[in-house]
Amino acid sequence: MKIFLISDNYDMYIGFRLVGIAGMVVKNTEKLDTQIEEVIKEENIGILLISQKLCKTSPKLIDDIKDNRRFPLVVEIPDRKIEVR
């Protein structure tokens, strides 16, 4: 099984590429749902890493994958900038 990354910034993408994890950078959030659907159709992807910002953009689809599918395991990656509250 493979790991795949969907991120909204190039730094995260490059960092994961350096350790051998394939992925894509998504800047157009309107097409995010269709790109996630394409990725989860691949049977060899066991873990799907998604940046936290993109998870907030499409919470219904992410929750549906987490609740109703055995694979891929969806892991939210926090943004490099820490939000101070």
Steps between C-alpha positions, in 0.01 A plus 500: 500500500611852423472839667373800304502870596257774402628837617432866448862614515814403314726483806300214649488325163878529450568377853294186449647444153847499658400197710342324202131580541313592183244776501348807346457867581144629479448873471153489342276390785194481275647190336624347825211252533553356152875468558445319831250268329759416233765422760279272711401297193855366486502177696869508586477818713470405867563836667384837373672800656310826464600841629276630776397806300367282216315276747314807624411585140327167436390356836202298372705296255785445749257387772325270252831333412594463867161358600406278206821371343755264636774636275661746467572614852468881495755692706482878541840671491513826699617814326854618560370828638369462853175681572515692826173528687 
